[in-house]
Amino acid sequence: MEKIEIKNIEVGQMVRCKPIHLRGGNSLRWRKVTQKIDSPHKWQYSGVAVNAHGYKDFWLKLNEIAEIN
């Protein structure tokens, strides 16, 4: 996913993501965006958080977001 497309994501919107972390598998799922920051502190982070795997704010990397609803 490109950074230009990430800027169009809003809190409450659904994104399809595939987390590659060891925190709960790596299958594609639709998740609701819980938080968003416009300027993430590192290049690989998207600045988008979803509610997934028992974590209230699960921050996604750029390569973990497959599509935006």
Sequence and secondary structure as in RCSB ss.txt:
>XXXX:A:sequence
MEKIEIKNIEVGQMVRCKPIHLRGGNSLRWRKVTQKIDSPHKWQYSGVAVNAHGYKDFWLKLNEIAEIN
>XXXX:A:secstr
  HHHHTT  TT EEEE   SSSS    EEEEEEEE SS SSTTEEEEEEEETTEEEEEEEGGGEEEE 
